[in-house]
């Protein structure tokens, strides 16, 4: 019986942690497509849409590195929403869009997955990493 209880507790713990939004660093978050994160108690950031993704596939040599543009929605208080877009450029460059809303700065750090030649991505395949901090 004790072994069963231990297995149940482990399973419940894993389920709990799997359901949590991933906070990578103090102010860095991973957000899946159409999901949201909550920060600074009651503020919310929602990954709304993938507007475009023209990034060069990882297994191809391209003249232009391309970029990915995503749409986000910030909710500071109920009824107070701000919609904005951020773009992310070539891997290894400093091109990362940043926007400011209310007293917060949001920086798009990464768009995943990386594109591959011959592989078509669905919007549901995407996730982003953002930095959210007070400006």
FIZADO-343233 format. One record per residue: x, y, z of N, C-alpha, C in turn; residue in three letters. Coordinates in nm, 2 decimals. Atoms other than C-alpha are relative to their C-alpha. Example, Ala and Ser with C-alpha at 12.3 -4.5 7.8 and 13.67 -1.06 7.14 Angstrom:
2
+--------+--------+--------+--------+--------+--------+--------+--------+--------+-----+
:     nx :     ny :     nz :    cax :    cay :    caz :     cx :     cy :     cz : res :
+--------+--------+--------+--------+--------+--------+--------+--------+--------+-----+
:   0.09 :  -0.12 :   0.00 :   1.23 :  -0.45 :   0.78 :   0.09 :   0.12 :   0.00 : ALA :
:  -0.09 :  -0.11 :   0.00 :   1.37 :  -0.11 :   0.71 :  -0.08 :   0.11 :   0.08 : SER :
+--------+--------+--------+--------+--------+--------+--------+--------+--------+-----+
# end
This chain:
135
+--------+--------+--------+--------+--------+--------+--------+--------+--------+-----+
:     nx :     ny :     nz :    cax :    cay :    caz :     cx :     cy :     cz : res :
+--------+--------+--------+--------+--------+--------+--------+--------+--------+-----+
:   0.08 :  -0.12 :   0.00 :   0.00 :   0.00 :   0.00 :   0.09 :   0.13 :   0.00 : UNK :
:  -0.09 :  -0.12 :   0.00 :   0.29 :   0.24 :   0.08 :   0.06 :   0.03 :  -0.13 : UNK :
:  -0.06 :  -0.01 :   0.13 :   0.44 :   0.17 :  -0.26 :  -0.10 :   0.07 :  -0.09 : UNK :
:   0.11 :  -0.06 :   0.08 :   0.11 :   0.26 :  -0.43 :  -0.02 :   0.15 :   0.03 : UNK :
:   0.02 :  -0.14 :  -0.04 :   0.08 :   0.58 :  -0.23 :   0.12 :   0.08 :  -0.05 : UNK :
:  -0.12 :  -0.07 :   0.05 :   0.44 :   0.68 :  -0.33 :  -0.02 :   0.02 :  -0.15 : UNK :
:   0.02 :  -0.01 :   0.14 :   0.36 :   0.61 :  -0.70 :  -0.11 :   0.11 :  -0.03 : UNK :
:   0.11 :  -0.10 :   0.02 :   0.04 :   0.82 :  -0.67 :   0.05 :   0.14 :   0.02 : UNK :
:  -0.05 :  -0.13 :  -0.03 :   0.22 :   1.11 :  -0.51 :   0.10 :   0.05 :  -0.11 : UNK :
:  -0.09 :  -0.03 :   0.11 :   0.49 :   1.10 :  -0.78 :  -0.08 :   0.04 :  -0.13 : UNK :
:   0.08 :  -0.03 :   0.12 :   0.23 :   1.09 :  -1.06 :  -0.07 :   0.13 :   0.01 : UNK :
:   0.06 :  -0.13 :  -0.02 :   0.04 :   1.38 :  -0.91 :   0.10 :   0.12 :  -0.01 : UNK :
:  -0.10 :  -0.11 :   0.01 :   0.36 :   1.59 :  -0.87 :   0.04 :   0.02 :  -0.15 : UNK :
:  -0.03 :  -0.01 :   0.14 :   0.45 :   1.52 :  -1.23 :  -0.11 :   0.07 :  -0.08 : UNK :
:   0.12 :  -0.07 :   0.07 :   0.10 :   1.62 :  -1.35 :   0.00 :   0.14 :   0.04 : UNK :
:   0.01 :  -0.14 :  -0.04 :   0.11 :   1.94 :  -1.15 :   0.11 :   0.08 :  -0.07 : UNK :
:  -0.11 :  -0.08 :   0.07 :   0.45 :   2.05 :  -1.29 :  -0.02 :   0.00 :  -0.15 : UNK :
:   0.02 :   0.00 :   0.14 :   0.35 :   1.95 :  -1.64 :  -0.10 :   0.10 :  -0.04 : UNK :
:   0.11 :  -0.09 :   0.03 :   0.05 :   2.18 :  -1.62 :   0.04 :   0.15 :   0.02 : UNK :
:  -0.04 :  -0.13 :  -0.02 :   0.25 :   2.48 :  -1.52 :   0.07 :   0.06 :  -0.12 : UNK :
:  -0.07 :  -0.07 :   0.11 :   0.36 :   2.74 :  -1.77 :   0.15 :   0.01 :   0.03 : UNK :
:  -0.15 :   0.01 :  -0.03 :   0.74 :   2.72 :  -1.81 :   0.06 :   0.14 :   0.02 : UNK :
:  -0.08 :  -0.12 :  -0.02 :   0.92 :   3.01 :  -1.65 :   0.15 :  -0.04 :   0.00 : UNK :
:  -0.14 :   0.04 :   0.02 :   1.28 :   2.98 :  -1.77 :   0.09 :   0.07 :   0.10 : UNK :
:  -0.09 :  -0.08 :  -0.09 :   1.45 :   3.26 :  -1.58 :  -0.09 :   0.08 :   0.09 : UNK :
:   0.08 :  -0.09 :  -0.09 :   1.34 :   3.53 :  -1.33 :  -0.11 :   0.07 :  -0.08 : UNK :
:   0.10 :  -0.07 :   0.08 :   1.16 :   3.72 :  -1.61 :  -0.01 :  -0.05 :  -0.14 : UNK :
:   0.00 :   0.06 :   0.13 :   1.19 :   3.48 :  -1.90 :  -0.10 :  -0.11 :   0.00 : UNK :
:   0.11 :   0.10 :   0.00 :   0.90 :   3.27 :  -2.01 :  -0.01 :  -0.07 :  -0.14 : UNK :
:   0.04 :   0.07 :   0.12 :   0.82 :   3.01 :  -2.28 :  -0.15 :  -0.01 :  -0.01 : UNK :
:   0.15 :   0.00 :   0.02 :   0.47 :   3.04 :  -2.43 :  -0.03 :  -0.08 :  -0.12 : UNK :
:   0.05 :   0.07 :   0.12 :   0.31 :   2.79 :  -2.66 :  -0.10 :   0.08 :  -0.08 : UNK :
:   0.10 :  -0.07 :   0.09 :   0.09 :   2.90 :  -2.95 :  -0.14 :  -0.01 :   0.07 : UNK :
:   0.13 :  -0.02 :  -0.06 :  -0.25 :   3.02 :  -2.82 :  -0.01 :  -0.01 :   0.15 : UNK :
:   0.00 :   0.01 :  -0.14 :  -0.14 :   2.99 :  -2.46 :   0.04 :   0.14 :   0.06 : UNK :
:  -0.03 :  -0.13 :  -0.07 :  -0.07 :   3.26 :  -2.20 :   0.09 :  -0.03 :   0.12 : UNK :
:  -0.07 :   0.00 :  -0.13 :   0.15 :   3.34 :  -1.90 :  -0.05 :   0.11 :   0.08 : UNK :
:   0.04 :  -0.11 :  -0.10 :   0.07 :   3.54 :  -1.59 :   0.13 :   0.04 :   0.07 : UNK :
:  -0.12 :  -0.06 :  -0.06 :   0.33 :   3.77 :  -1.45 :  -0.04 :   0.11 :   0.09 : UNK :
:   0.03 :  -0.11 :  -0.09 :   0.35 :   4.03 :  -1.18 :  -0.14 :   0.00 :   0.06 : UNK :
:   0.13 :   0.03 :  -0.07 :   0.05 :   3.88 :  -1.00 :  -0.11 :  -0.02 :  -0.09 : UNK :
:   0.13 :   0.01 :   0.08 :  -0.24 :   3.95 :  -1.24 :   0.02 :   0.04 :  -0.14 : UNK :
:  -0.02 :  -0.04 :   0.14 :  -0.08 :   4.06 :  -1.57 :   0.01 :  -0.12 :  -0.08 : UNK :
:   0.00 :   0.12 :   0.09 :  -0.12 :   3.83 :  -1.87 :   0.05 :   0.04 :  -0.13 : UNK :
:  -0.05 :  -0.02 :   0.14 :   0.06 :   3.79 :  -2.20 :  -0.04 :  -0.13 :  -0.08 : UNK :
:   0.06 :   0.11 :   0.08 :  -0.11 :   3.57 :  -2.47 :   0.07 :   0.00 :  -0.14 : UNK :
:  -0.06 :   0.02 :   0.13 :   0.07 :   3.43 :  -2.78 :  -0.12 :  -0.02 :  -0.09 : UNK :
:   0.12 :   0.00 :   0.08 :  -0.21 :   3.51 :  -3.03 :   0.01 :  -0.06 :  -0.14 : UNK :
:  -0.01 :   0.04 :   0.14 :  -0.08 :   3.44 :  -3.38 :   0.14 :  -0.01 :  -0.05 : UNK :
:  -0.13 :   0.00 :   0.08 :   0.21 :   3.35 :  -3.61 :  -0.04 :   0.07 :  -0.13 : UNK :
:   0.03 :  -0.08 :   0.12 :   0.18 :   3.63 :  -3.87 :   0.08 :  -0.05 :  -0.12 : UNK :
:  -0.08 :   0.04 :   0.12 :   0.47 :   3.52 :  -4.09 :   0.12 :  -0.07 :   0.06 : UNK :
:  -0.13 :   0.06 :  -0.03 :   0.78 :   3.30 :  -4.08 :   0.07 :  -0.03 :  -0.13 : UNK :
:  -0.08 :   0.01 :   0.12 :   1.03 :   3.35 :  -4.35 :   0.14 :  -0.04 :   0.03 : UNK :
:  -0.13 :   0.03 :  -0.04 :   1.33 :   3.23 :  -4.16 :   0.06 :  -0.11 :  -0.09 : UNK :
:  -0.07 :   0.10 :   0.09 :   1.59 :   3.04 :  -4.36 :   0.01 :  -0.13 :   0.08 : UNK :
:  -0.01 :   0.14 :  -0.06 :   1.57 :   2.66 :  -4.29 :   0.14 :  -0.03 :   0.05 : UNK :
:  -0.13 :   0.03 :  -0.06 :   1.85 :   2.53 :  -4.08 :   0.09 :  -0.08 :  -0.09 : UNK :
:  -0.08 :   0.08 :   0.09 :   1.97 :   2.29 :  -4.35 :   0.02 :   0.06 :  -0.14 : UNK :
:  -0.01 :  -0.07 :   0.13 :   1.98 :   2.55 :  -4.63 :   0.09 :   0.12 :   0.01 : UNK :
:  -0.08 :  -0.13 :   0.01 :   2.22 :   2.83 :  -4.73 :  -0.09 :   0.10 :  -0.07 : UNK :
:   0.09 :  -0.10 :   0.06 :   2.01 :   3.14 :  -4.79 :   0.08 :   0.14 :  -0.01 : UNK :
:  -0.06 :  -0.13 :   0.02 :   2.10 :   3.49 :  -4.91 :  -0.05 :   0.09 :   0.11 : UNK :
:   0.07 :  -0.08 :  -0.11 :   1.86 :   3.65 :  -4.65 :  -0.04 :  -0.09 :   0.11 : UNK :
:   0.03 :   0.09 :  -0.11 :   1.82 :   3.50 :  -4.30 :  -0.15 :  -0.01 :   0.03 : UNK :
:   0.15 :   0.00 :  -0.03 :   1.44 :   3.59 :  -4.29 :  -0.03 :   0.04 :   0.14 : UNK :
:   0.04 :  -0.04 :  -0.13 :   1.24 :   3.66 :  -3.99 :  -0.14 :  -0.06 :   0.03 : UNK :
:   0.13 :   0.05 :  -0.04 :   0.94 :   3.54 :  -3.79 :  -0.07 :   0.12 :   0.07 : UNK :
:   0.08 :  -0.10 :  -0.07 :   0.66 :   3.78 :  -3.68 :  -0.12 :  -0.06 :   0.07 : UNK :
:   0.11 :   0.06 :  -0.08 :   0.42 :   3.69 :  -3.41 :  -0.09 :   0.11 :   0.06 : UNK :
:   0.09 :  -0.10 :  -0.06 :   0.12 :   3.87 :  -3.25 :  -0.02 :  -0.05 :   0.15 : UNK :
:   0.02 :   0.02 :  -0.14 :   0.08 :   3.90 :  -2.88 :  -0.11 :   0.10 :   0.05 : UNK :
:   0.10 :  -0.08 :  -0.07 :  -0.19 :   4.04 :  -2.65 :   0.04 :   0.01 :   0.15 : UNK :
:  -0.03 :  -0.02 :  -0.14 :  -0.11 :   4.19 :  -2.31 :  -0.13 :   0.05 :   0.07 : UNK :
:   0.11 :  -0.04 :  -0.08 :  -0.38 :   4.23 :  -2.04 :   0.05 :   0.04 :   0.13 : UNK :
:  -0.05 :  -0.05 :  -0.12 :  -0.29 :   4.46 :  -1.76 :  -0.11 :   0.00 :   0.11 : UNK :
:   0.12 :   0.01 :  -0.09 :  -0.64 :   4.48 :  -1.60 :  -0.11 :  -0.05 :  -0.09 : UNK :
:   0.12 :   0.05 :   0.08 :  -0.97 :   4.32 :  -1.71 :  -0.05 :   0.12 :  -0.08 : UNK :
:   0.05 :  -0.10 :   0.09 :  -1.09 :   4.52 :  -2.01 :   0.11 :   0.09 :  -0.06 : UNK :
:  -0.11 :  -0.08 :   0.05 :  -0.75 :   4.68 :  -2.07 :   0.10 :  -0.08 :  -0.07 : UNK :
:  -0.09 :   0.09 :   0.08 :  -0.58 :   4.49 :  -2.35 :   0.08 :   0.08 :  -0.10 : UNK :
:  -0.08 :  -0.06 :   0.10 :  -0.30 :   4.59 :  -2.58 :   0.05 :  -0.11 :  -0.10 : UNK :
:  -0.04 :   0.10 :   0.10 :  -0.23 :   4.40 :  -2.91 :   0.12 :   0.06 :  -0.07 : UNK :
:  -0.13 :  -0.05 :   0.06 :   0.12 :   4.42 :  -3.06 :   0.06 :  -0.12 :  -0.07 : UNK :
:  -0.07 :   0.10 :   0.08 :   0.35 :   4.23 :  -3.30 :   0.15 :   0.02 :   0.03 : UNK :
:  -0.14 :   0.01 :  -0.02 :   0.71 :   4.13 :  -3.25 :   0.07 :  -0.08 :  -0.11 : UNK :
:  -0.07 :   0.08 :   0.10 :   0.97 :   4.00 :  -3.50 :   0.13 :  -0.05 :   0.05 : UNK :
:  -0.13 :   0.06 :  -0.04 :   1.27 :   3.78 :  -3.46 :   0.08 :  -0.03 :  -0.12 : UNK :
:  -0.08 :   0.02 :   0.12 :   1.55 :   3.77 :  -3.71 :   0.10 :  -0.11 :   0.00 : UNK :
:  -0.10 :   0.11 :   0.02 :   1.85 :   3.56 :  -3.80 :   0.06 :  -0.04 :   0.14 : UNK :
:  -0.06 :   0.06 :  -0.12 :   1.99 :   3.33 :  -3.53 :   0.14 :   0.06 :   0.01 : UNK :
:  -0.13 :  -0.05 :  -0.02 :   2.30 :   3.48 :  -3.38 :   0.01 :   0.15 :  -0.02 : UNK :
:   0.00 :  -0.14 :   0.01 :   2.21 :   3.84 :  -3.46 :  -0.07 :   0.07 :   0.12 : UNK :
:   0.06 :  -0.07 :  -0.11 :   2.09 :   4.11 :  -3.22 :  -0.14 :   0.05 :  -0.04 : UNK :
:   0.14 :  -0.04 :   0.04 :   1.76 :   4.16 :  -3.41 :  -0.11 :  -0.07 :   0.08 : UNK :
:   0.11 :   0.05 :  -0.09 :   1.50 :   4.11 :  -3.14 :  -0.09 :   0.11 :   0.02 : UNK :
:   0.09 :  -0.11 :  -0.03 :   1.20 :   4.32 :  -3.13 :  -0.04 :   0.01 :   0.15 : UNK :
:   0.04 :  -0.03 :  -0.13 :   1.10 :   4.49 :  -2.81 :  -0.11 :   0.10 :   0.00 : UNK :
:   0.10 :  -0.10 :  -0.01 :   0.79 :   4.67 :  -2.71 :  -0.03 :   0.03 :   0.15 : UNK :
:   0.03 :  -0.04 :  -0.14 :   0.67 :   4.86 :  -2.40 :  -0.15 :   0.02 :   0.01 : UNK :
:   0.14 :  -0.03 :  -0.03 :   0.32 :   4.85 :  -2.26 :  -0.01 :   0.02 :   0.15 : UNK :
:   0.02 :  -0.03 :  -0.14 :   0.21 :   5.00 :  -1.93 :   0.14 :   0.03 :   0.06 : UNK :
:  -0.13 :  -0.02 :  -0.05 :   0.53 :   4.98 :  -1.72 :   0.10 :  -0.12 :  -0.03 : UNK :
:  -0.07 :   0.12 :   0.03 :   0.66 :   4.66 :  -1.88 :   0.07 :   0.00 :  -0.14 : UNK :
:  -0.07 :   0.02 :   0.13 :   0.91 :   4.58 :  -2.16 :   0.00 :  -0.14 :  -0.03 : UNK :
:   0.01 :   0.14 :   0.05 :   0.86 :   4.27 :  -2.36 :   0.10 :  -0.02 :  -0.12 : UNK :
:  -0.10 :   0.03 :   0.10 :   1.15 :   4.13 :  -2.57 :  -0.02 :  -0.14 :  -0.05 : UNK :
:   0.01 :   0.13 :   0.06 :   1.11 :   3.84 :  -2.81 :   0.14 :  -0.06 :  -0.02 : UNK :
:  -0.13 :   0.06 :   0.00 :   1.41 :   3.62 :  -2.75 :   0.02 :  -0.12 :  -0.10 : UNK :
:  -0.02 :   0.12 :   0.09 :   1.34 :   3.31 :  -2.96 :  -0.14 :  -0.04 :  -0.05 : UNK :
:   0.12 :   0.06 :   0.07 :   1.08 :   3.16 :  -3.20 :   0.04 :  -0.15 :  -0.03 : UNK :
:  -0.03 :   0.14 :   0.03 :   1.07 :   2.78 :  -3.21 :  -0.12 :  -0.07 :  -0.06 : UNK :
:  -0.12 :   0.07 :   0.03 :   1.08 :   2.54 :  -3.38 :   0.08 :   0.07 :  -0.11 : UNK :
:  -0.08 :  -0.05 :   0.12 :   1.36 :   2.63 :  -3.63 :  -0.07 :  -0.07 :  -0.12 : UNK :
:   0.06 :   0.05 :   0.12 :   1.24 :   2.59 :  -3.98 :   0.10 :  -0.10 :  -0.07 : UNK :
:  -0.08 :   0.10 :   0.08 :   1.36 :   2.29 :  -4.20 :  -0.06 :  -0.01 :  -0.14 : UNK :
:   0.04 :   0.01 :   0.14 :   1.34 :   2.25 :  -4.57 :  -0.09 :  -0.12 :  -0.02 : UNK :
:   0.09 :   0.10 :   0.03 :   1.04 :   2.05 :  -4.68 :  -0.09 :  -0.04 :   0.12 : UNK :
:   0.09 :   0.02 :  -0.12 :   0.87 :   2.06 :  -4.33 :  -0.09 :   0.12 :   0.01 : UNK :
:   0.09 :  -0.11 :  -0.02 :   0.56 :   2.27 :  -4.31 :  -0.05 :   0.00 :   0.14 : UNK :
:   0.04 :  -0.01 :  -0.14 :   0.48 :   2.40 :  -3.97 :  -0.14 :   0.05 :   0.01 : UNK :
:   0.14 :  -0.05 :  -0.03 :   0.13 :   2.44 :  -3.83 :   0.02 :   0.10 :   0.12 : UNK :
:  -0.01 :  -0.10 :  -0.11 :   0.07 :   2.73 :  -3.59 :   0.01 :  -0.06 :   0.13 : UNK :
:   0.00 :   0.07 :  -0.13 :   0.02 :   2.49 :  -3.31 :   0.14 :  -0.06 :   0.03 : UNK :
:  -0.13 :   0.05 :  -0.03 :   0.38 :   2.38 :  -3.35 :   0.09 :   0.10 :   0.06 : UNK :
:  -0.09 :  -0.11 :  -0.04 :   0.52 :   2.72 :  -3.25 :   0.00 :   0.02 :   0.15 : UNK :
:  -0.01 :  -0.05 :  -0.14 :   0.64 :   2.84 :  -2.91 :   0.10 :   0.12 :  -0.01 : UNK :
:  -0.09 :  -0.12 :   0.00 :   0.82 :   3.16 :  -2.82 :   0.06 :   0.01 :   0.14 : UNK :
:  -0.06 :  -0.03 :  -0.13 :   1.05 :   3.27 :  -2.54 :   0.01 :   0.15 :   0.00 : UNK :
:   0.01 :  -0.14 :  -0.02 :   1.00 :   3.62 :  -2.41 :   0.06 :   0.04 :   0.13 : UNK :
:  -0.05 :  -0.06 :  -0.13 :   1.17 :   3.84 :  -2.15 :  -0.11 :   0.11 :   0.03 : UNK :
:   0.09 :  -0.10 :  -0.05 :   0.92 :   4.05 :  -1.95 :   0.06 :   0.06 :   0.13 : UNK :
:  -0.05 :  -0.07 :  -0.12 :   1.05 :   4.31 :  -1.71 :  -0.06 :   0.14 :   0.01 : UNK :
:   0.05 :  -0.14 :  -0.02 :   0.95 :   4.65 :  -1.56 :   0.10 :   0.09 :  -0.07 : UNK :
:  -0.09 :  -0.09 :   0.08 :   1.09 :   4.93 :  -1.78 :   0.03 :   0.12 :   0.08 : UNK :
+--------+--------+--------+--------+--------+--------+--------+--------+--------+-----+
# end
